[in-house]
Amino acid sequence: MTSEFVHLHNHSDYSLLDGAQRVDQLVNTVDDLKMDTVALTEHGNMFSVIPFYKQVKRVGIKPIIGCEIYVSIGSRFEKKARSDGGWGNNHLILLAQNFTGYRNLMKLVTAGYLEGFYYRPRIDLELLEKYSDGLICLSACLKGEVPEKMLNGDFKGAKRSALRFAEIFPDRYYLEIQNHGIPEEITNIENMRKLAHDLSLPLVCTNDAHYAQKDHWEAHDIHICLGTGKERNDPNRLRYATPEFYFKSQDEMFKLFKEFPEAIENTNRIAETINVELEMGDYHLPNFPIPEDAPNQDPDEYLKDLAHSGAEKLYGEVTPKIKKQLDHELEVIRNMGFAGYFLITADFVQYAKDKKIPVGPGRGSAAGSIVSYSLGITSIDPLKHNLLFERFLNPNRVSLPDIDIDFCIERRGEVIDYIKTQYGERSVTQIITFGTMKAKQVVRDVGRVMGYSYGEVDRIAKAIPDDLNITLDDAIVKSSQFRELAENEYKELIDHSRVLEGMHRHASIHAAGVVIAPGELTDYVPLYKSSTDDITTQYDMKGLEDLGLLKMDFLGLRNLTVIDKTIKLISAKGEEIDIEKISFDESKVYELFASGLTIGVFQFESSGMREFLKKLKPSVIADLIAMNALYRPGPMSNIDNFISRKHGKKRIDYPHPSLEPILEETYGIIVYQEQVMEIAHEIAGFTLAEADIMRRAMGKKDKKLMDELSVKFVEGAQNKGLSKGKAEEIYSLIEKFAQYGFNKSHSTAYAYVAYQTAWLKTFFPAEFMSANLTSEMSTIERVVTLINECKKLGIEVRPPDINVSHIYFSPIDDNAISYGLNAIKNVGEKALENILENRDQEGTFNSVYDLCSRVDKQKVNKRVLESLVKSGAMDSLSGSRAQKYQAIDDAIHYGQKFQNGDNKNQVDLFGNAEGDSVLIKIPDLPSVDDWVEKERLGFEKEVLGLYVTGHPLLEHSEDLEEFTTVDFTDKFNLSKNETITVGGMITRVMRKYDRRNRPMAFFEMDCIGGHVEVIAFSGCFAQYEGLIENEKVVFVRGKPSDNSDFSDLKVIADEIFPVEKARVILSGKLVIRFNSGEVAPEDIDKLFEVARGYPGECNLVFHLPNKNGSRRPLRILAHNIKVSSDKDFIRHLRHQYGKDNVWVE
């Protein structure tokens, strides 16, 4: 070792919202300062261990793995605050001396989260004693138990604590001193000097570095504010006492501790005793339990048996082609040692299928494997669709296979539970993931903490280009607007944001990841417990891969749930459907795609996709596979060319005649990664494994490898008879397409799911839409979208009805759906089960009194009854809604008396009965006026989240639909600079003041298609304040705000005007589209004759098809005539030319 001083107490951004240096920054700082060893000691966790270990090893620095743990005062199981208001813990630094110490540290940190968590992950002395082997202990900062006791004057207690730690860590316990210029630290240094002398314990000096450079202290201060939810100007917030918590050089540490040379020397002594080597490069797979009665107990042979028997069942006859591919894949799997992986996967997929848990047909490149298909892991025949095994598992690139599985979103947990049972609770868990502060997010976070107004911060964030993974430095180069802001008015904000950019902000559970260890998980990885009590690994997906652990993605796919619910609804009416055996050649299904009626159809719902489908008019599954791959940034530019070639409007050209079999299904356009591989194989003689290496190099823009492979490609092509020029031309072509070519296996599998959903929508629309509505029940805007789609399909969604409806949405017949009772707020499933059980046994209800006399009042209470009335679910009972609502108290009282009575079965309408007993009379409904429409609809919205029997905007619906420019089904694809117009009713106004004490407003709007949140900044508010009132129907013109949380559409208003003025303000052109290129002069004359009856200020514009094949129409302005956008005129034109062929711009 050459370092004379070693930093033993440091934090990175994995000490979430406290440490303000990324791991790479820390490592670069150590390297720049010519230090050869460094420790990383996060607060209570080991999140950073793997990236830290890999990065320091890469630059030749020795890693010290540690943790600043929290030790409870008393037992870790005691969850109570200290008498002085503290959280009941002290700090302690632990450093792993060897691999045993590393494992013990994992055990301790895991116990802190799983057993001792109370505000912080805490351990106790019992655990320290149990897991002390291989660990070095430092007494920590001022929050350590020993320094804290001494600062509080408890010197005897401090001595006892120090001796206890020294006993737990013999010859491995050090008294830690720090000097950040804090007065208490100076006192502590003297205290520790004396204690070290009295107890013969060694001193060690540290610096508690939280950021890389001294001038980052303000950014770190802002980082702390983010963690505590405070603004910087809050006088009562948490803050560090000095700006000295940066990573200091050796010289700086020598000067600080020049009176303590032994404390400096001890940093080196500690480092020299440490040697931890993590096991990377090997795989740690669990052993698959092969059934005892299996003829082959060897995993490879057992896999071979299963694969061959599965192929026989699927194909009937295993042809030489099938056998050759199957044996080839099995041989690769055997050589790579992955038989167990396939057996484990096949086992839990089969379990799911046995338990009727819907499983997707495939996901990712695994669908390209015939072994996966034969084992039942996937349902796609790779030979039929020309999918490539090497795209999935490449013998030239050894890495664990990556089989991701889609399950029904409601039952995914059952599969994970099965795996825990199969391999042990302590060997299976979910995986952590970390959210980072990307360019726009960090600007918004820092701006908020610094006290800037929402408008200012929004303006800065919007100046950052929307490029994927763009950095602030990139934005300064690419955007002159952002550069101007960053270099002038908002320089300080952007400078601090650049320091914090990319740092980890929070930990959460990976949406799909599950890890399976061959034994106790904590022998391999520490565990974490989230705020929702979910247990995950502390290492993320990449870290687990580095350690060679088996991780799998178990994804919950809502559409599988919808398919399953649809099939059950179909079964309920006596028809049985096997979705795996439907025909993929149904013309009516492709007609549905071509019509664009694909709301609810997997992957084909967005407005842009629907428009392309209308032009494409898909006719085979290959079209859907291709569209699924093309409708993405990059390849999307090829869609028009693809459509024109399909319909013969453009000639299909192939780069070389030999490529026609490869590119025929995509009309000569390279769409898939597999096509890139096949071209390299066909043209240059690459093996498919080599071709996959080339594809990956192109995708990652690995210039060095690409240069090598380009030479090999050209030489190979020349050997097969191509000229050098033609070979280079084809290489350049595939290099371009490889940048954004899509995985065909994945696209095929998802096109299958898309077709299945479309098939169900085509042949069982009521059942399919019912299942969709049920699955989206909690998302009101989505329910509105689906109800609108039902209208287009001619299906009526009827209000909830206690005598007809079920818990979930359900078809009444082919043309009607009954609203699900579970969608009513305040009405739980137990109440509904009680009501429906009684309805099934005793028949329908005739009055609110009848209902209350038959149900359990503990489950069906007053709140439930009120919500049922408000929703309209009791409309089939006698009386108006107002009468029933007013009668609820009497009905509950009546029902209670009735159920307690001895003669409840003898009551007649007159209250008479045989015998002496007095019978209970059914009360009359109160005489009250019914609710007016506004009140009725308001109550519906309150308990259902939407209007069902009407809409307060109905009288304005033509204007709102005409001039609203937003498709609520595709609201997240709006450009930030796009001017949009939305119309609706203002429902909630919040007046506020901006940073300069100017009035502004936030308000919400109910629209016919969805919900909008609007921000009117001071200038807009001053101009339109009179219009910003509850229940006013207005149009707002402005720009979409950032919507990274995928909630309601947010709009920053530029203009606001009443709905009554919309046709005057928003009408510039009236457009009529003629679908035929030829329009008879007499037809134009008739049109002009009608138009003259509606004079106004709108230009009349005709759209005609472009004869040169361009999709852009000819726009012809009708001279010498201007018209109004009068509703009657537009209705007449739409009747004449079609609704979609007339619009106002």
Stockholm file with secondary structure:
# STOCKHOLM 1.0

chainA/1-1145         MTSEFVHLHNHSDYSLLDGAQRVDQLVNTVDDLKMDTVALTEHGNMFSVIPFYKQVKRVGIKPIIGCEIYVSIGSRFEKKARSDGGWGNNHLILLAQNFTGYRNLMKLVTAGYLEGFYYRPRIDLELLEKYSDGLICLSACLKGEVPEKMLNGDFKGAKRSALRFAEIFPDRYYLEIQNHGIPEEITNIENMRKLAHDLSLPLVCTNDAHYAQKDHWEAHDIHICLGTGKERNDPNRLRYATPEFYFKSQDEMFKLFKEFPEAIENTNRIAETINVELEMGDYHLPNFPIPEDAPNQDPDEYLKDLAHSGAEKLYGEVTPKIKKQLDHELEVIRNMGFAGYFLITADFVQYAKDKKIPVGPGRGSAAGSIVSYSLGITSIDPLKHNLLFERFLNPNRVSLPDIDIDFCIERRGEVIDYIKTQYGERSVTQIITFGTMKAKQVVRDVGRVMGYSYGEVDRIAKAIPDDLNITLDDAIVKSSQFRELAENEYKELIDHSRVLEGMHRHASIHAAGVVIAPGELTDYVPLYKSSTDDITTQYDMKGLEDLGLLKMDFLGLRNLTVIDKTIKLISAKGEEIDIEKISFDESKVYELFASGLTIGVFQFESSGMREFLKKLKPSVIADLIAMNALYRPGPMSNIDNFISRKHGKKRIDYPHPSLEPILEETYGIIVYQEQVMEIAHEIAGFTLAEADIMRRAMGKKDKKLMDELSVKFVEGAQNKGLSKGKAEEIYSLIEKFAQYGFNKSHSTAYAYVAYQTAWLKTFFPAEFMSANLTSEMSTIERVVTLINECKKLGIEVRPPDINVSHIYFSPIDDNAISYGLNAIKNVGEKALENILENRDQEGTFNSVYDLCSRVDKQKVNKRVLESLVKSGAMDSLSGSRAQKYQAIDDAIHYGQKFQNGDNKNQVDLFGNAEGDSVLIKIPDLPSVDDWVEKERLGFEKEVLGLYVTGHPLLEHSEDLEEFTTVDFTDKFNLSKNETITVGGMITRVMRKYDRRNRPMAFFEMDCIGGHVEVIAFSGCFAQYEGLIENEKVVFVRGKPSDNSDFSDLKVIADEIFPVEKARVILSGKLVIRFNSGEVAPEDIDKLFEVARGYPGECNLVFHLPNKNGSRRPLRILAHNIKVSSDKDFIRHLRHQYGKDNVWVE
#=GR chainA/1-1145 SS CCCSCCBCCBCCTTSTTTCCSCHHHHHHHHHHTTCCEEEEEEESCCTTHHHHHHHHHHTTCEEEEEEEEEEESSCTTCCCCCTTSCCSEEEEEEEECSHHHHHHHHHHHHHHHHTCCSSSCEECHHHHHHTCTTEEEECCSTTBHHHHHHHTTCHHHHHHHHHHHHHHSTTCEEEEECCSSCHHHHHHHHHHHHHHHHHTCCEEECCCBCBSSGGGHHHHHHHHHHHHTCCTTCTTSCCCSSSCCBCCCHHHHHHHTTTCHHHHHHHHHHHHTCCCCCCCSSCBCCCCCCCTTCSCCSHHHHHHHHHHHHHHHHHSSCCHHHHHHHHHHHHHHHHHTCHHHHHHHHHHHHHHHHTTCCBCSCCGGGGGCHHHHHHTSCCCCTTTTTCCGGGTCCTTSCCCCCCEEEEETTTHHHHHHHHHHHHCGGGEEEEEEEEECCHHHHHHHHHHHTTCCHHHHHHHHHTSCCCTTCCHHHHHHHCHHHHHHHHTTTHHHHHHHHHHTTCEEEEEEEEEEEEECSSCGGGTCCEEECTTSCEEEEEEHHHHHHTTBEEEEEEEEHHHHHHHHHHHHHHHTTCCCCGGGCCSCCHHHHHHHHHTCCTTSTTCCSHHHHHHHHHHCCCSHHHHHHHHHHSSTTGGGGHHHHHHHHTTSSCCCCSSGGGHHHHGGGTTCCCBHHHHHHHHHHHHCCCHHHHHHHHHHHHHTCHHHHHHHHHHHHHHHHHTTCCHHHHHHHHHHHHHHHTTCBCHHHHHHHHHHHHHHHHHHHHCHHHHHHHHHHHTTTCHHHHHHHHHHHHHTTCEEECCCTTTCCSSCEEEETTEEECCGGGSTTCCHHHHHHHHHHHHHHCCCCSHHHHHHHSCTTTSCHHHHHHHHHHTTTTTSSSCHHHHHHTHHHHHHHHHHHHHCTTGGGCCTTSCCSSSCCCCCCCCCCCCCCCCHHHHHHHHHHHHSSCSSCCTTGGGHHHHHHHCCCCGGGGGGCCTTCCEEEEEEEEEEEEEECTTSCEEEEEEEECSSCEEEEEECHHHHHHHGGGCSTTCEEEEEEEECCCTTCCSEEEEEEEEEEGGGHHHHHCSEEEEECSSSCCCHHHHHHHHHHHTTSEEEEEEEEEECCTTSCSSCEEEEEEEEEECCCHHHHHHHHHHHCGGGEEEC
#=GC SS_cons          CCCSCCBCCBCCTTSTTTCCSCHHHHHHHHHHTTCCEEEEEEESCCTTHHHHHHHHHHTTCEEEEEEEEEEESSCTTCCCCCTTSCCSEEEEEEEECSHHHHHHHHHHHHHHHHTCCSSSCEECHHHHHHTCTTEEEECCSTTBHHHHHHHTTCHHHHHHHHHHHHHHSTTCEEEEECCSSCHHHHHHHHHHHHHHHHHTCCEEECCCBCBSSGGGHHHHHHHHHHHHTCCTTCTTSCCCSSSCCBCCCHHHHHHHTTTCHHHHHHHHHHHHTCCCCCCCSSCBCCCCCCCTTCSCCSHHHHHHHHHHHHHHHHHSSCCHHHHHHHHHHHHHHHHHTCHHHHHHHHHHHHHHHHTTCCBCSCCGGGGGCHHHHHHTSCCCCTTTTTCCGGGTCCTTSCCCCCCEEEEETTTHHHHHHHHHHHHCGGGEEEEEEEEECCHHHHHHHHHHHTTCCHHHHHHHHHTSCCCTTCCHHHHHHHCHHHHHHHHTTTHHHHHHHHHHTTCEEEEEEEEEEEEECSSCGGGTCCEEECTTSCEEEEEEHHHHHHTTBEEEEEEEEHHHHHHHHHHHHHHHTTCCCCGGGCCSCCHHHHHHHHHTCCTTSTTCCSHHHHHHHHHHCCCSHHHHHHHHHHSSTTGGGGHHHHHHHHTTSSCCCCSSGGGHHHHGGGTTCCCBHHHHHHHHHHHHCCCHHHHHHHHHHHHHTCHHHHHHHHHHHHHHHHHTTCCHHHHHHHHHHHHHHHTTCBCHHHHHHHHHHHHHHHHHHHHCHHHHHHHHHHHTTTCHHHHHHHHHHHHHTTCEEECCCTTTCCSSCEEEETTEEECCGGGSTTCCHHHHHHHHHHHHHHCCCCSHHHHHHHSCTTTSCHHHHHHHHHHTTTTTSSSCHHHHHHTHHHHHHHHHHHHHCTTGGGCCTTSCCSSSCCCCCCCCCCCCCCCCHHHHHHHHHHHHSSCSSCCTTGGGHHHHHHHCCCCGGGGGGCCTTCCEEEEEEEEEEEEEECTTSCEEEEEEEECSSCEEEEEECHHHHHHHGGGCSTTCEEEEEEEECCCTTCCSEEEEEEEEEEGGGHHHHHCSEEEEECSSSCCCHHHHHHHHHHHTTSEEEEEEEEEECCTTSCSSCEEEEEEEEEECCCHHHHHHHHHHHCGGGEEEC
//
